[in-house]
């Protein structure tokens, strides 16, 4: 029996797999658009995004639970003395941070900004919930690692708007040209 070569198998490039993971993580954060944001009419006419009142009222309860049993003294103090005393500000920061991270990662748009925003959120959420279960620890460690990977791998340049921005920036007459 003669040896028959197998037909080539179509495999995805690693950058494409990273793009798939970026999009999935982006969709996880993008759920904040539906759960924490709403549309209000500025001046009774112009629709603009805003943080839901429901999120503004529920966030302090969640943070109080996270602070109650947190064994990290410095972080418990931060949650109780800073976050809870300025809960409206932190409700806005978390909602907008999740939206920025979700939209940026999902569409590969300003992925560096989105991944740094997601990194800040993942570290803070991890510190707030790490004492609750091993699953919380693992989940947030994974998110931190993914955000760092997305940032340094320029993950938005595959299947994302960052590729279009990079290509068109180079073609722009405003792009810096080296001195001749």
BELPE-V434776 format. One record per pair of residues at least 12 apart in sequence whose C-alpha atoms are under 8 Angstrom apart, sorted by sequence separation. I is the first residue (numbers start at 1). GAP is how many residues later the second one is. If there is no record, write none. Layout:
[[I:GAP] [I:GAP]]
This chain:
[[37:12] [38:12] [67:12] [101:12] [102:12] [37:13] [38:13] [67:13] [101:13] [37:14] [38:14] [100:14] [101:14] [126:14] [36:15] [37:15] [64:15] [125:15] [126:15] [36:16] [63:16] [64:16] [101:16] [100:17] [101:17] [123:17] [36:18] [122:18] [36:19] [98:19] [122:19] [35:20] [63:20] [64:20] [97:20] [98:20] [63:21] [97:21] [122:21] [123:21] [122:22] [98:23] [60:24] [97:24] [119:24] [119:25] [118:26] [60:27] [94:27] [59:28] [119:28] [118:29] [119:29] [56:31] [116:31] [56:32] [59:32] [115:32] [116:32] [115:33] [56:35] [115:35] [116:35] [55:36] [56:36] [115:36] [112:38] [111:39] [112:39] [51:40] [111:40] [51:41] [112:42] [111:43] [51:44] [111:44] [51:45] [111:45] [110:46] [108:47] [109:47] [108:48] [79:49] [107:49] [108:49] [108:50] [105:51] [108:51] [109:51] [110:51] [111:51] [75:52] [76:52] [107:52] [108:52] [109:52] [110:52] [75:53] [107:53] [108:53] [109:53] [107:54] [108:54] [37:58] [70:58] [36:59] [70:59] [71:60] [67:61] [70:61] [66:62] [69:62] [32:63] [66:63] [63:65] [32:66] [33:66] [32:67] [30:68] [31:68] [29:69] [30:69] [29:70] [32:70] [30:71] [31:71] [29:72] [30:72] [29:73] [30:73] [28:74] [29:74] [26:75] [27:75] [26:76] [27:76] [30:76] [25:77] [26:77] [26:78] [27:78] [26:79] [27:79] [25:80] [26:80] [25:81] [23:82] [24:82] [22:83] [23:83] [22:84] [23:84] [23:85] [22:86] [22:128] [18:132] [22:133] [19:136] [18:137] [19:137] [19:139] [15:140] [19:140] [16:142] [15:143] [16:143]]
